[in-house]
Amino acid sequence: VQLVESGGGLVQPGESLRLSCTVSGFSISTFPMTWTRQAPGKEREVVAAPSKFDGSTYYPESVKGRFTMYRDKAKNTGYLQMNDLKPEDTAVYYCSMDRYADTYWGKGTLVTVSS
């Protein structure tokens, strides 16, 4: 099982990025994907996760309306579309998937938002 993030980079405030999480070893159709981030000196924060109750996606207030999580089942890849990026979005972004009792993580991709 392997999760590989890509798409990070350096952007200016207000710009957009799309992160990808390509999964090998099992189908993303069956298991939920979560995106988290960790900024320097801060705790890891969930930025997109499937709700356990109603099938919707949870986004914290810090990214709601700017970030969107979706998946392409044919490519077995999940995405995090990030719009109107702010300097406070600077962090390493990780995807993870829960498969039965195990959680699998990618190694992360760095997003830097700076003018």
RAQUITA-V144759 format. One record per backbone hydrogen bond with DSSP energy under -1.0 kcal/mol. CO is the residue of the C=O (numbers start at 1). NH is the residue of the N-H. E is the energy in kcal/mol with one decimal. If there is no record, write none. Layout:
co	nh	e
CO	NH	E
CO	NH	E
This chain:
co	nh	e
2	24	-2.5
4	22	-2.5
6	20	-2.7
9	112	-2.9
11	114	-2.6
12	15	-2.1
15	85	-2.5
17	82	-3.2
19	80	-2.2
20	6	-1.9
21	78	-2.5
22	4	-2.1
24	2	-2.5
32	98	-1.2
34	96	-2.1
35	47	-2.6
35	48	-1.7
36	94	-3.1
37	45	-3.2
38	92	-2.2
39	42	-2.3
45	37	-2.6
48	35	-2.9
49	58	-4.0
56	51	-3.5
58	49	-1.8
60	63	-1.8
60	64	-1.7
63	66	-2.5
63	67	-1.9
66	83	-2.3
68	81	-3.1
70	79	-3.4
72	77	-1.9
76	23	-2.3
77	72	-3.1
78	21	-2.6
79	70	-1.8
80	19	-2.5
81	68	-2.2
82	17	-2.3
85	14	-3.1
86	89	-2.4
87	90	-1.7
91	111	-3.0
92	38	-2.1
93	109	-2.0
94	36	-2.6
95	106	-2.1
96	34	-2.6
97	104	-2.9
99	102	-2.2
102	99	-3.1
104	97	-2.2
109	93	-3.0
111	91	-2.0
112	11	-2.8
